[in-house]
């Protein structure tokens, strides 16, 4: 298949790794939990997540699929899959971020409603979107492998992106009170990614190197942390 996408795909992966790291740091830096000033439950943390992290990641992922699939006549299926998945992630973030902090001030009459939107609806939407985006990217990569294995420099570059993203995912979850479902979802996505890879060597699947490295690192780190 085409070799031309390797360099631009690497740059997209580098930027996405940085965005993922920033998303994690956003949840652990105390200053981001300060109030914006327009209300008691409006914080810089949610503003940053909704106005930067979510749209930046969505755009980068669409660009990655386009790089892999351009020129193919049957590219509609992975493009549709990732579009629907990104919409689910965006919907979940739009609900979860403001509702999550609002729940701290909810009275008895609102508690059940806030719990539904925050813990049920947004989490289910996010998990479905996260799995869909991840597997769409792996699917697109498996459909369009490199014609020859990438060099060691490129391989370690994608591996490094996975390590940086894994740290970001770790920071995103390490302070959450209960992430057992999150860990199960990450493990299931890794297993399904391996099925989609269908035994192809990682050397011809650069996105698989970055994604599976990041998820595996975060999963192992959180398990070792006792989460």
Phi, psi and omega in degrees: 000185186293143174263344193294340185277351189299309182296308178297327178294323177297316180295320176298320180293321177299312181296318179296322177298319179294318178299318179296319177297316179296324178297320178291315179297328178303331183269349182244347178278118184303325183298332181287348179270003179284157182286145177288325178122353182261359180175161184297327186249027174247117185237159177297330182302311181288324178299313180297318181296317184281324185267343180239301188299309185296307180294325179296313180297318180300313180297318181295321181291320176296319178297322179296315178297319180298318178300318182287323191260350186300140179091349179269142180279347183245031185279356185297328186292308177293328178294319177295317182299314183286329178295312178298318181295317179297320177300318179297318178297315181297318178298315182296319179293321179297329177276312190292314188300305180288324182290326182302312180282329179296329181300337180292339181248009182287137175275185183300323184291333183260347190300316182293321179295314179297320180299318180298308183293323185278311189263337183256294185298307186292322180292316179298317179296318181293315181299316178297317179293317179299312179296318181296315179297312183299313183286331174296318179295316178295320178299312178299321178293318180294329177286338185227062181289162173294150178290333178218154182300138178292160179290167181298325179300312179294319180302312181289334175294313177294323176299317178297321176299319178297320179296316179296315179297322179299320176297319178298317178296319178302311179297326182294332186248345191294334181260358180290145185291326182212110184240024181300318179293320178302316180294321178297316180298316179299315180297319180295319179297318178299315180297316180291326176298321178294324177295319179293329179293330174053042174079000178294144180293145179298337181298337179253006181232074185301321180294325178297323177301310183293311185293310184291327175297313181298314181293319180294318179298313180298317181298312181295317180299316180290323177293319178293330178285350180084025179261000000 
